[in-house]
C-alpha cells in the first residue's frame, strides 16, 4: 500500500517523473480567430485558418476548433464587407467615424494652453465646440490656462462659477500675456465654463482665454516660453506698477480720501520696488544706460506719489494727482523696451488705467 503521501488516482504521476508533454496550440489558428473578429481583417483570417488546418493535423497540434471558428467568422465578415462596399454602407460607416473624430476635435475640452480658436465673443449662447486653428490664421481667442473648479460639490449657480473663473483666468492671462503693450486694444478676459447641465455630467473644467472682437492673425502670447530672460525680468519689474495703477478706487478723493491715499501708497511702493530692481540687475548694453535713465525718472515719480499718499486733504491730493501720473508717462519706458526688443508703442489710453490685460471680458458657457 502506498504511504500517506503517495500519488492519488490513476492519473497521478509518480514523484520524480516529468509529466507527458502537451501538444502546442497552433499560432496560425489563434491568428485566424482574432483576424476573423477584428474589423477590416476577415480576409486575412480566412487565409490563416485554411493554412492552419493541414498544419495542425500534420504536427499534431491543438487549435482545430479555433481555426474552424476563425474560418467561419472570416467568411461571414468578408461577405458582409463585400456587401458593404457594394451598397456604400461601409463608406457611410467610415464617414460617420471620421465625422465623429472631427467633432471630438472641435470640442472645447480638446483645447490646450496656447491653442488659438474661432469664436463669437459677443455670443452668450451655450458653446459645444471650438474650432482650433493655427495662430497665424484668423482667430478671436487664445487659451491661456485651464483649471478644474474644486470649490463646490453641488451646482453653485452660474454667478459663483463666473466669480471663480474671472479671478483665476485673470491670473492666467497676466502670466500668459506679460507684455500688455503687445496686446490688441480690444483684447480682454474670456472663458468657457460649465453650465448646470454639463456640471451634472461631471464637467468641472474652465478654459481661460484672451479674446478680441476683431480676428487676429498672430499669437498674443508673451511669457517665459516666448521671451528671453532680460525681457521677462523687465516685465516682472514694471508690471506691478501698472497693476497698482489699475487698482484706483471707483470713488474719487472728494468722496473717499483715505481709500485714494492708501491706493497711492501701494503705487508708491511698487515704483520704489521697480527702481531697486532696475538698479540691481546687470543689464546688457544698450539696455543698461536706458534702464538707469528710467530708474532715475521713476525715482522722481516715487516722490510725487508719496505726496499723493500723504496728502493732508482733498485739495492737496488733487494738486499732486496730475503731476503723479505725468511722472509715470509710458513714454519713459520706450527706450528701454526698444533696447530689449519688446513692444515699444504705448497702447492708446494706457496711462488712463487701460492696459487691456484682463479688461471687462465676459464669460461664455460650455
C-alpha positions in Angstrom: 0.0 0.0 0.0 1.3 3.4 -0.8 2.2 5.6 2.1 0.0 8.6 3.2 1.9 11.0 0.9 1.8 8.8 -2.3 0.0 9.6 -5.5 -3.7 9.5 -5.5 -5.8 8.4 -8.5 -5.0 6.7 -11.7 -3.7 9.8 -13.4 -1.2 10.8 -10.8 2.4 11.0 -11.9 5.0 9.2 -9.7 7.3 11.6 -7.9 10.5 12.4 -9.9 9.0 11.7 -13.4 8.1 14.7 -15.6 4.5 14.9 -16.9 3.9 13.9 -20.5 4.3 16.9 -22.9 1.1 18.5 -24.1 0.6 19.3 -27.8 1.1 23.0 -28.6 -1.7 25.3 -29.8 -1.4 26.4 -33.4 -0.4 30.1 -33.5 -2.0 30.3 -37.0 -5.3 29.1 -35.6 -5.3 31.8 -32.9 -4.4 34.4 -35.5 -7.2 33.2 -37.7 -9.7 33.6 -34.9 -8.5 37.1 -34.0 -8.4 38.2 -37.6 -12.0 37.0 -38.1 -13.2 39.1 -35.2 -11.2 42.3 -35.8 -12.7 44.8 -38.2 -11.1 45.0 -41.6 -9.1 41.8 -41.2 -11.6 39.0 -42.1 -9.9 38.0 -45.5 -6.6 37.5 -43.6 -8.4 35.4 -41.0 -9.8 33.2 -43.7 -6.4 32.6 -45.3 -4.7 31.9 -42.0 -7.4 29.4 -41.0 -7.1 27.5 -44.2 -3.3 27.3 -43.8 -3.6 26.3 -40.2 -5.9 23.2 -40.6 -3.4 20.9 -42.5 -0.5 22.0 -40.3 -2.4 21.2 -37.2 -3.1 17.6 -38.4 0.5 17.1 -39.6 2.2 18.5 -36.5 -0.5 17.0 -34.1 -1.2 20.5 -32.6 -4.2 21.8 -30.8 -6.4 24.6 -32.2 -8.6 22.9 -34.9 -11.7 24.4 -33.3 -10.1 27.8 -33.2 -9.1 27.6 -36.9 -12.6 26.4 -37.9 -14.2 29.2 -36.0 -11.8 31.7 -37.5 -12.6 30.5 -41.0 -16.3 30.7 -40.3 -16.2 34.2 -38.8 -13.9 35.4 -41.5 -16.1 34.1 -44.3 -19.2 35.8 -42.9 -17.3 39.0 -42.2 -15.8 39.0 -45.7 -19.2 38.6 -47.2 -20.6 41.4 -45.1 -17.7 43.6 -46.1 -18.2 42.9 -49.8 -21.9 43.8 -49.4 -21.0 46.9 -47.5 -18.7 48.1 -50.3 -21.3 47.4 -53.0 -24.1 49.2 -51.2 -22.0 52.0 -49.8 -22.8 51.2 -46.2 -19.1 50.6 -45.4 -18.3 54.0 -46.8 -21.1 55.6 -44.7 -19.8 53.9 -41.6 -16.2 55.2 -42.0 -17.7 58.6 -42.9 -19.5 58.6 -39.6 -16.4 57.6 -37.8 -14.4 60.4 -39.4 -17.2 62.9 -38.7 -17.2 61.8 -35.1 -13.5 62.3 -34.8 -13.7 65.7 -36.3 -16.5 66.7 -34.0 -14.5 65.5 -31.0 -11.5 67.6 -32.1 -13.8 70.7 -32.1 -14.9 70.1 -28.6 -13.8 72.8 -26.2 -12.3 70.1 -24.0 -9.8 69.3 -26.7 -8.2 72.8 -26.4 -4.8 73.1 -24.7 -2.8 76.1 -23.5 -1.5 78.1 -26.5 -4.3 77.0 -28.8 -5.9 79.7 -30.9 -9.6 79.2 -31.8 -12.5 80.8 -33.6 -15.4 82.0 -31.5 -18.1 84.7 -31.3 -17.0 86.7 -28.3 -20.4 88.6 -28.3 -22.5 85.4 -28.0 -23.8 84.3 -24.6 -25.1 81.0 -26.0 -24.0 77.5 -25.0 -20.7 76.6 -26.6 -20.4 72.9 -27.5 -17.5 73.2 -30.0 -14.4 75.4 -30.5 -12.7 75.4 -33.9 -8.9 75.4 -33.1 -6.8 77.0 -35.8 -3.1 77.8 -36.2 -2.3 81.1 -34.5 -1.1 82.6 -37.8 -4.7 82.2 -39.2 -7.6 84.5 -38.2 -8.9 83.8 -34.7 -10.6 85.6 -31.9 -9.5 83.6 -28.9 -6.3 82.1 -27.4 -6.2 79.7 -24.5 -4.1 81.0 -21.6 -4.9 78.5 -18.9 -7.1 75.5 -17.8 -8.3 74.5 -14.3 -10.8 72.4 -12.5 -13.4 74.0 -10.2 -13.0 72.3 -6.9 -14.7 74.8 -4.6 -18.2 73.3 -4.8 -19.9 69.9 -4.6 -23.4 70.6 -5.9 -24.1 73.1 -8.7 -23.4 76.5 -7.1 -25.1 78.7 -9.8 -23.7 80.5 -12.8 -22.7 83.6 -10.7 -20.5 81.6 -8.4 -18.8 79.9 -11.3 -18.2 83.2 -13.0 -16.6 84.7 -9.9 -14.2 81.8 -9.6 -13.4 81.8 -13.4 -12.8 85.6 -13.6 -10.4 85.6 -10.7 -8.4 82.6 -11.8 -8.4 83.4 -15.5 -7.2 87.0 -14.8 -4.1 85.5 -13.2 -3.6 83.1 -16.2 -3.9 86.0 -18.6 -1.3 88.1 -16.8 1.2 85.2 -16.8 0.4 84.3 -20.5 0.5 87.9 -21.8 3.1 89.6 -19.7 3.6 92.4 -22.1 0.3 94.4 -22.0 1.7 96.8 -24.6 1.7 94.0 -27.2 -2.0 93.2 -26.7 -4.6 94.5 -29.1 -6.7 97.3 -27.7 -9.8 95.1 -27.7 -8.2 92.1 -26.0 -10.0 91.0 -22.9 -10.7 88.2 -20.5 -12.8 85.4 -21.9 -13.6 81.9 -20.6 -15.5 78.7 -21.3 -17.1 77.4 -18.1 -19.6 74.6 -17.2 -23.3 75.2 -17.2 -25.7 73.4 -15.0 -26.4 70.6 -17.5 -22.7 69.8 -18.1 -22.0 70.1 -14.4 -24.4 67.3 -13.6 -22.5 65.2 -16.1 -19.2 65.7 -14.2 -17.8 68.7 -16.1 -15.7 71.0 -13.8 -13.3 72.4 -16.4 -12.8 76.1 -17.0 -10.9 77.2 -20.1 -9.4 80.6 -19.8 -8.6 82.7 -22.8 -7.7 86.1 -24.2 -10.2 87.2 -26.9 -10.8 90.0 -29.2 -13.8 91.2 -31.2 -11.7 91.5 -34.3 -9.9 88.4 -35.7 -6.1 88.3 -35.2 -3.5 86.5 -37.4 -0.8 86.3 -34.7 -0.4 85.0 -31.2 -0.9 87.2 -28.2 1.5 85.1 -26.1 4.3 86.9 -24.3 5.6 84.7 -21.5 8.7 82.7 -20.5 8.1 80.4 -23.4 8.4 83.2 -25.9 10.6 85.9 -24.2 14.3 85.9 -23.2 15.4 86.3 -19.6 16.1 90.1 -19.9 12.6 90.7 -21.3 11.0 88.6 -18.6 13.0 90.4 -15.8 12.0 93.8 -17.1 8.3 93.0 -17.4 8.3 91.5 -13.9 9.9 94.7 -12.7 7.4 97.1 -14.3 4.1 95.2 -14.4 3.5 95.6 -10.6 3.5 99.3 -11.1 0.8 99.0 -13.9 -1.2 96.6 -11.8 -1.3 99.0 -8.8 -2.4 101.9 -11.1 -5.3 99.8 -12.3 -6.5 99.4 -8.7 -7.5 103.1 -8.4 -10.7 103.3 -6.3 -14.0 104.0 -8.0 -14.8 106.8 -5.5 -12.6 109.8 -6.0 -10.7 111.7 -3.3 -13.6 114.0 -2.6 -15.7 111.0 -1.7 -13.1 108.8 0.0 -9.8 110.5 0.6 -8.4 107.7 2.7 -9.0 105.0 0.1 -7.3 107.0 -2.5 -4.3 107.8 -0.3 -4.0 104.1 0.5 -4.1 103.3 -3.2 -1.4 106.0 -3.9 0.7 104.4 -1.2 0.6 101.0 -3.0 1.6 102.6 -6.2 4.5 104.4 -4.4 5.8 101.1 -3.0 5.6 99.4 -6.5 7.6 102.3 -8.0 10.3 102.1 -5.4 10.4 98.4 -5.8 10.9 98.8 -9.6 13.7 101.3 -9.0 15.6 98.9 -6.8 15.2 96.0 -9.4 16.4 98.2 -12.2 19.5 99.2 -10.3 20.4 95.8 -9.1 20.2 94.0 -12.4 23.2 93.6 -14.7 21.7 94.8 -18.0 23.2 94.0 -21.3 24.2 97.1 -23.4 22.5 99.2 -24.7 19.7 98.5 -22.2 22.0 99.3 -19.3 22.1 103.1 -19.7 18.5 103.3 -20.7 17.4 101.3 -17.6 19.5 103.6 -15.5 17.7 106.6 -17.0 14.3 105.0 -16.4 15.3 104.3 -12.8 16.1 108.0 -12.3 12.7 109.0 -13.8 10.9 106.5 -11.6 12.7 107.8 -8.5 11.3 111.2 -9.2 7.9 109.7 -9.8 8.0 108.0 -6.5 8.3 111.3 -4.7 5.2 112.7 -6.4 3.2 109.5 -5.5 4.4 109.9 -1.9 2.9 113.3 -1.9 -0.4 111.8 -3.0 -0.2 109.1 -0.3 0.4 111.7 2.4 -1.9 114.5 1.2 -3.4 116.3 4.2 -6.7 117.0 2.4 -8.6 116.7 -0.9 -7.1 119.9 -2.4 -3.5 118.7 -1.7 -4.4 115.3 -3.3 -5.7 116.9 -6.4 -2.8 119.3 -6.6 -0.4 116.3 -6.8 -2.6 114.0 -8.9 -1.8 115.1 -12.4 1.9 115.5 -11.6 2.0 112.0 -10.3 0.5 110.5 -13.5 2.7 112.6 -15.7 5.7 111.3 -13.9 4.7 107.8 -14.9 4.2 108.6 -18.6 4.5 105.4 -20.7 6.9 107.2 -23.0 9.5 106.9 -20.2 9.7 103.2 -21.0 10.0 103.4 -24.8 13.9 103.5 -24.9 14.3 100.5 -22.6 11.7 98.5 -24.4 13.3 99.2 -27.7 16.7 98.1 -26.5 15.2 94.9 -25.1 13.2 94.1 -28.2 9.9 94.5 -26.5 6.8 96.2 -28.0 7.7 99.9 -27.8 4.5 101.7 -28.8 2.3 102.5 -25.8 -1.3 101.4 -26.2 -3.9 104.1 -26.6 -5.2 105.3 -23.2 -2.6 103.2 -21.4 -1.9 105.9 -18.9 -5.7 106.1 -18.2 -5.6 102.7 -16.5 -6.5 100.7 -19.6 -3.8 98.1 -20.2 -6.1 95.6 -21.9 -4.8 92.7 -19.7 -7.9 91.3 -18.0 -10.3 94.0 -19.2 -14.1 93.8 -19.0 -14.3 90.5 -20.8 -17.3 88.3 -20.2 -17.6 84.6 -19.7 -19.0 82.1 -22.1 -20.7 78.9 -21.0 -19.6 75.5 -22.2 
